[in-house]
Amino acid sequence: MNEQVIVVVESEEEKEYGQILKDIISDSNVFETALWTTKDYTDNEATLPSSQKFIFIGENEVSKRNFNTVEWKFEKLHMKYGWIGSRALLMVDNIFFTKEESEEFNQLRGITNINFTWSGDTRTKPVVLPWQQNRFSPINLLIKFMSKSKKLTDRERTELKQALLAQKKEQYHYLINYFVMKEVNPFLEGYENFQKSSSGES
């Protein structure tokens, strides 16, 4: 494999988010990308060069094995990413917000202008985050449902499940966009510095 290719590794549970990350990086026209499943990674792990760059999406057995001592570079509202050498991990570790967290997350909704750099080319790109301003958040639904004395109906349980899945998607969309716009170059540069320090170069 070409070591200049960034490989995105996705689990079955986070499948759609791996494709989103791959597409956003590919749109830069600077980095080549490939999309692997965790099985692809496991099947090839023994022959992979240490310099091959990987970005893992979500927590699973493979990412746990590769990131047992990761230093997180970003942690906010249960969204986080970090890297060790040539391997980065993006994950959402909780989709249940408190009311305060839900309100804070709502502040991230909408269109955000983020300055970013692709190999020296600095520009500002509007990042459109795919959510509806008027959608109920899961915490609002919980407050609404728990105020009732009776158990949730099937329809209410379905509504809550859909809201939780929608929120998880929103968290991943924000995390992926933020990582790509702010951290792809630092991740690659950090790996190059890691290589130099490991080899004793100054």
C-alpha positions in Angstrom: 0.0 0.0 0.0 1.1 3.6 -0.7 2.1 5.0 2.7 1.0 8.5 1.6 -2.6 7.2 1.6 -4.6 7.9 4.7 -6.6 4.9 5.6 -9.9 5.4 7.4 -10.9 2.3 9.5 -14.6 2.0 10.4 -16.5 -0.5 12.5 -19.9 -1.9 11.5 -21.6 0.4 14.1 -20.0 3.6 12.8 -20.1 2.6 9.1 -21.6 5.8 7.7 -19.2 8.0 9.6 -16.1 6.4 8.1 -17.4 7.2 4.6 -18.1 10.8 5.6 -14.6 11.3 6.9 -13.1 9.7 3.8 -15.1 11.9 1.5 -14.2 15.1 3.3 -10.5 14.4 3.3 -10.7 13.4 -0.4 -12.4 16.7 -1.2 -9.2 18.5 -0.3 -7.5 17.1 -3.5 -4.3 16.9 -1.4 -4.5 13.5 0.4 -5.4 10.2 -1.1 -7.7 8.1 1.1 -8.9 4.5 1.4 -11.7 3.0 3.5 -11.2 -0.2 5.4 -13.3 -2.2 7.8 -11.9 -3.4 11.1 -11.7 -6.9 9.5 -9.5 -5.4 6.7 -7.2 -3.9 9.3 -7.0 -7.1 11.3 -6.3 -9.3 8.2 -3.5 -7.0 7.1 -2.1 -5.9 10.5 0.9 -8.2 10.6 2.3 -6.8 7.4 1.5 -3.1 7.8 4.4 -0.6 7.9 4.6 1.5 11.0 4.6 4.6 8.8 1.2 3.8 7.3 -1.3 6.5 8.5 -4.7 5.3 9.8 -7.7 7.2 11.2 -10.0 5.0 13.3 -13.7 5.9 13.7 -15.4 4.7 16.9 -14.4 2.5 19.8 -14.1 -1.2 19.1 -11.7 -4.0 19.9 -9.3 -2.9 17.2 -9.2 0.7 18.3 -9.0 -0.3 21.9 -5.9 -2.4 21.2 -4.2 0.5 19.3 -5.2 3.3 21.6 -4.8 2.0 25.2 -2.5 5.0 26.0 -3.8 7.7 23.6 -3.4 11.3 24.6 -6.6 13.1 23.7 -6.1 16.3 21.7 -9.8 17.3 21.9 -12.5 16.4 24.4 -15.9 18.1 24.4 -19.5 17.0 25.0 -18.5 13.3 24.7 -16.7 13.9 21.4 -13.0 13.3 21.3 -10.0 12.6 19.2 -6.3 11.9 19.7 -3.4 10.1 18.1 -0.3 8.0 18.7 2.3 8.1 16.0 0.7 7.3 12.7 -2.7 6.3 14.1 -5.5 8.6 15.0 -8.9 7.9 16.7 -12.1 9.8 16.5 -15.0 8.7 18.8 -18.2 9.6 20.5 -18.3 7.9 23.9 -21.8 9.0 25.1 -25.0 10.1 23.4 -26.9 10.9 26.7 -26.6 14.6 27.5 -27.6 16.5 30.6 -29.9 19.4 30.0 -26.9 21.8 30.3 -24.8 19.7 27.8 -27.7 19.6 25.4 -28.0 23.4 25.5 -24.3 23.8 25.0 -24.4 21.4 22.1 -27.2 23.4 20.5 -24.8 26.3 20.3 -22.7 24.3 17.9 -25.6 23.8 15.5 -25.9 25.7 12.2 -23.2 26.9 9.8 -19.7 27.3 11.1 -16.8 29.0 9.3 -13.5 27.3 10.2 -10.1 28.5 9.0 -8.0 25.6 7.9 -4.9 24.8 5.9 -4.2 22.1 3.2 -0.4 22.0 2.8 0.1 25.7 3.0 -3.1 26.7 1.2 -5.0 28.6 3.8 -8.7 29.3 3.2 -12.0 29.6 4.9 -14.6 26.9 4.2 -18.3 27.0 5.4 -19.0 23.7 7.1 -22.7 22.9 6.8 -23.7 20.7 9.7 -26.7 18.5 8.8 -29.3 19.1 11.5 -32.6 20.8 11.9 -32.8 23.7 14.4 -36.3 22.8 15.4 -35.7 19.1 16.1 -36.3 17.9 19.7 -33.1 16.9 21.4 -33.1 13.6 23.4 -32.9 15.4 26.7 -36.0 17.4 25.9 -37.8 14.3 24.9 -36.8 12.6 28.2 -38.0 15.6 30.2 -41.2 15.6 28.2 -41.8 11.8 28.6 -40.7 11.5 32.3 -43.1 14.2 33.3 -45.8 11.7 32.5 -47.0 9.2 35.1 -47.4 6.3 32.7 -44.8 4.2 30.8 -43.6 5.3 27.4 -45.8 4.2 24.5 -44.2 2.3 21.6 -44.4 5.5 19.5 -42.6 7.5 22.2 -39.8 4.9 22.6 -39.3 5.0 18.8 -39.3 8.7 18.9 -36.6 8.8 21.6 -34.5 6.2 19.9 -34.6 8.2 16.6 -33.6 11.3 18.5 -30.6 9.6 20.1 -29.4 8.2 16.8 -29.9 11.7 15.2 -27.9 13.2 18.0 -25.1 10.7 17.6 -24.9 11.6 13.9 -24.8 15.3 14.8 -21.9 14.6 17.2 -19.9 12.7 14.6 -20.6 15.3 11.9 -19.2 18.0 14.1 -16.3 15.9 15.3 -15.3 14.9 11.8 -15.5 18.4 10.4 -13.6 19.9 13.2 -10.8 17.2 13.1 -10.4 17.6 9.3 -10.4 21.3 9.2 -8.2 21.8 12.3 -6.1 18.7 12.9 -5.3 16.7 9.8 -2.0 18.6 9.2 -1.0 18.6 12.9 -1.7 14.8 13.0 0.6 14.3 10.0 3.2 16.7 11.2 3.1 15.1 14.7 3.7 11.8 13.1 6.7 13.1 11.2 8.1 14.6 14.5 7.4 11.3 16.2 9.4 9.5 13.5 12.3 11.8 13.9 12.5 11.6 17.7 12.2 7.8 17.5 15.2 7.7 15.1 17.3 10.2 17.0 17.1 12.9 14.4 17.0 16.5 15.5 
